[in-house]
Amino acid sequence: MLRKLTRFIKEEEGVTMVEYALILALVAIVAIGAWTTLGESIKAKLMTAGGAVEAAGSGG
């Protein structure tokens, strides 16, 4: 059992995987925060742009 634990601690592949998982989690948290903060603003601007395109298409 101790030998397996020592091998696990020395193994770098597991450490790299944990680092990538932490980076991915951090990126996901930042993306969710940005989406929550900017979502309504972006939605309003897209609705305005869509209305302008619709008005231009109908000749108004």
N, CA and C atoms as an extended XYZ file, in Angstrom:
180
Properties=species:S:1:pos:R:3:atomname:S:1:resname:S:1:resid:I:1 pbc="F F F"
N         0.830       -1.195        0.000 N   MET     1
C         0.000        0.000        0.000 CA  MET     1
C         0.870        1.252        0.000 C   MET     1
N         1.899        1.251        0.826 N   LEU     2
C         2.801        2.395        0.901 CA  LEU     2
C         3.527        2.596       -0.423 C   LEU     2
N         3.858        1.498       -1.086 N   ARG     3
C         4.546        1.580       -2.377 CA  ARG     3
C         3.645        2.248       -3.420 C   ARG     3
N         2.366        1.900       -3.420 N   LYS     4
C         1.420        2.505       -4.360 CA  LYS     4
C         1.265        3.996       -4.083 C   LYS     4
N         1.211        4.362       -2.826 N   LEU     5
C         1.090        5.768       -2.459 CA  LEU     5
C         2.323        6.544       -2.894 C   LEU     5
N         3.504        5.976       -2.691 N   THR     6
C         4.744        6.630       -3.101 CA  THR     6
C         4.783        6.804       -4.614 C   THR     6
N         4.376        5.781       -5.352 N   ARG     7
C         4.356        5.866       -6.813 CA  ARG     7
C         3.363        6.936       -7.273 C   ARG     7
N         2.214        7.018       -6.617 N   PHE     8
C         1.208        8.019       -6.982 CA  PHE     8
C         1.733        9.430       -6.746 C   PHE     8
N         2.434        9.642       -5.647 N   ILE     9
C         2.972       10.968       -5.333 CA  ILE     9
C         4.057       11.362       -6.326 C   ILE     9
N         4.900       10.403       -6.740 N   LYS    10
C         5.990       10.697       -7.670 CA  LYS    10
C         5.505       10.856       -9.104 C   LYS    10
N         4.364       10.290       -9.420 N   GLU    11
C         3.854       10.317      -10.784 CA  GLU    11
C         3.423       11.736      -11.152 C   GLU    11
N         3.950       12.253      -12.254 N   GLU    12
C         3.648       13.628      -12.649 CA  GLU    12
C         2.428       13.729      -13.548 C   GLU    12
N         2.036       12.652      -14.191 N   GLU    13
C         0.879       12.706      -15.073 CA  GLU    13
C        -0.381       13.056      -14.298 C   GLU    13
N        -0.528       12.507      -13.118 N   GLY    14
C        -1.693       12.812      -12.293 CA  GLY    14
C        -1.717       14.260      -11.862 C   GLY    14
N        -0.550       14.793      -11.547 N   VAL    15
C        -0.449       16.195      -11.143 CA  VAL    15
C        -0.835       17.100      -12.304 C   VAL    15
N        -0.358       16.782      -13.500 N   THR    16
C        -0.690       17.585      -14.676 CA  THR    16
C        -2.188       17.557      -14.935 C   THR    16
N        -2.805       16.412      -14.783 N   MET    17
C        -4.240       16.295      -15.001 CA  MET    17
C        -5.006       17.152      -13.997 C   MET    17
N        -4.563       17.163      -12.766 N   VAL    18
C        -5.208       17.983      -11.742 CA  VAL    18
C        -5.042       19.459      -12.076 C   VAL    18
N        -3.865       19.853      -12.541 N   GLU    19
C        -3.639       21.251      -12.915 CA  GLU    19
C        -4.568       21.660      -14.054 C   GLU    19
N        -4.689       20.807      -15.070 N   TYR    20
C        -5.589       21.117      -16.178 CA  TYR    20
C        -7.037       21.200      -15.705 C   TYR    20
N        -7.429       20.347      -14.801 N   ALA    21
C        -8.795       20.381      -14.271 CA  ALA    21
C        -9.047       21.682      -13.515 C   ALA    21
N        -8.064       22.129      -12.742 N   LEU    22
C        -8.215       23.395      -12.015 CA  LEU    22
C        -8.297       24.578      -12.971 C   LEU    22
N        -7.472       24.575      -14.014 N   ILE    23
C        -7.514       25.655      -15.002 CA  ILE    23
C        -8.865       25.662      -15.707 C   ILE    23
N        -9.356       24.493      -16.087 N   LEU    24
C       -10.654       24.397      -16.750 CA  LEU    24
C       -11.774       24.901      -15.849 C   LEU    24
N       -11.720       24.558      -14.578 N   ALA    25
C       -12.733       25.030      -13.631 CA  ALA    25
C       -12.684       26.546      -13.495 C   ALA    25
N       -11.490       27.113      -13.444 N   LEU    26
C       -11.348       28.563      -13.335 CA  LEU    26
C       -11.891       29.260      -14.578 C   LEU    26
N       -11.579       28.735      -15.754 N   VAL    27
C       -12.093       29.316      -16.997 CA  VAL    27
C       -13.615       29.233      -17.027 C   VAL    27
N       -14.177       28.123      -16.583 N   ALA    28
C       -15.631       27.971      -16.563 CA  ALA    28
C       -16.277       28.971      -15.618 C   ALA    28
N       -15.682       29.183      -14.462 N   ILE    29
C       -16.225       30.149      -13.497 CA  ILE    29
C       -16.193       31.554      -14.075 C   ILE    29
N       -15.096       31.919      -14.725 N   VAL    30
C       -14.982       33.251      -15.331 CA  VAL    30
C       -15.992       33.406      -16.466 C   VAL    30
N       -16.153       32.373      -17.290 N   ALA    31
C       -17.101       32.444      -18.401 CA  ALA    31
C       -18.536       32.583      -17.900 C   ALA    31
N       -18.892       31.842      -16.875 N   ILE    32
C       -20.244       31.943      -16.312 CA  ILE    32
C       -20.463       33.327      -15.714 C   ILE    32
N       -19.466       33.844      -15.034 N   GLY    33
C       -19.573       35.192      -14.473 CA  GLY    33
C       -19.746       36.247      -15.549 C   GLY    33
N       -18.976       36.126      -16.628 N   ALA    34
C       -19.093       37.087      -17.726 CA  ALA    34
C       -20.459       36.973      -18.395 C   ALA    34
N       -20.925       35.752      -18.605 N   TRP    35
C       -22.228       35.551      -19.242 CA  TRP    35
C       -23.342       36.151      -18.383 C   TRP    35
N       -23.263       35.949      -17.082 N   THR    36
C       -24.267       36.481      -16.168 CA  THR    36
C       -24.237       38.000      -16.156 C   THR    36
N       -23.049       38.571      -16.147 N   THR    37
C       -22.908       40.020      -16.068 CA  THR    37
C       -23.279       40.706      -17.376 C   THR    37
N       -22.837       40.161      -18.490 N   LEU    38
C       -23.009       40.833      -19.775 CA  LEU    38
C       -24.192       40.325      -20.587 C   LEU    38
N       -24.830       39.264      -20.154 N   GLY    39
C       -25.885       38.631      -20.936 CA  GLY    39
C       -27.026       39.555      -21.312 C   GLY    39
N       -27.579       40.270      -20.361 N   GLU    40
C       -28.719       41.151      -20.642 CA  GLU    40
C       -28.320       42.313      -21.543 C   GLU    40
N       -27.145       42.851      -21.354 N   SER    41
C       -26.669       43.953      -22.189 CA  SER    41
C       -26.518       43.507      -23.641 C   SER    41
N       -25.926       42.346      -23.835 N   ILE    42
C       -25.746       41.818      -25.189 CA  ILE    42
C       -27.096       41.508      -25.815 C   ILE    42
N       -28.009       40.956      -25.045 N   LYS    43
C       -29.343       40.637      -25.553 CA  LYS    43
C       -30.050       41.902      -26.025 C   LYS    43
N       -29.975       42.975      -25.248 N   ALA    44
C       -30.628       44.230      -25.619 CA  ALA    44
C       -30.036       44.794      -26.907 C   ALA    44
N       -28.721       44.737      -27.046 N   LYS    45
C       -28.079       45.258      -28.260 CA  LYS    45
C       -28.450       44.421      -29.483 C   LYS    45
N       -28.534       43.105      -29.328 N   LEU    46
C       -28.930       42.253      -30.446 CA  LEU    46
C       -30.382       42.496      -30.837 C   LEU    46
N       -31.247       42.734      -29.867 N   MET    47
C       -32.647       43.037      -30.177 CA  MET    47
C       -32.754       44.358      -30.934 C   MET    47
N       -31.967       45.347      -30.538 N   THR    48
C       -31.959       46.636      -31.230 CA  THR    48
C       -31.469       46.470      -32.662 C   THR    48
N       -30.398       45.719      -32.835 N   ALA    49
C       -29.858       45.489      -34.174 CA  ALA    49
C       -30.857       44.717      -35.030 C   ALA    49
N       -31.518       43.723      -34.446 N   GLY    50
C       -32.521       42.959      -35.175 CA  GLY    50
C       -33.688       43.828      -35.609 C   GLY    50
N       -34.104       44.734      -34.750 N   GLY    51
C       -35.181       45.661      -35.106 CA  GLY    51
C       -34.776       46.581      -36.238 C   GLY    51
N       -33.525       47.037      -36.233 N   ALA    52
C       -33.039       47.909      -37.300 CA  ALA    52
C       -32.980       47.160      -38.628 C   ALA    52
N       -32.551       45.921      -38.599 N   VAL    53
C       -32.494       45.117      -39.826 CA  VAL    53
C       -33.900       44.856      -40.342 C   VAL    53
N       -34.815       44.569      -39.443 N   GLU    54
C       -36.197       44.317      -39.835 CA  GLU    54
C       -36.824       45.567      -40.445 C   GLU    54
N       -36.562       46.723      -39.842 N   ALA    55
C       -37.105       47.980      -40.366 CA  ALA    55
C       -36.506       48.299      -41.730 C   ALA    55
N       -35.225       48.042      -41.904 N   ALA    56
C       -34.580       48.308      -43.191 CA  ALA    56
C       -35.123       47.373      -44.265 C   ALA    56
N       -35.443       46.147      -43.893 N   GLY    57
C       -35.965       45.178      -44.851 CA  GLY    57
C       -37.381       45.504      -45.296 C   GLY    57
N       -38.153       46.177      -44.445 N   SER    58
C       -39.533       46.503      -44.797 CA  SER    58
C       -39.640       47.884      -45.432 C   SER    58
N       -38.509       48.543      -45.636 N   GLY    59
C       -38.511       49.838      -46.308 CA  GLY    59
C       -38.757       50.996      -45.370 C   GLY    59
N       -38.661       50.767      -44.068 N   GLY    60
C       -38.961       51.806      -43.110 CA  GLY    60
C       -37.737       52.358      -42.553 C   GLY    60
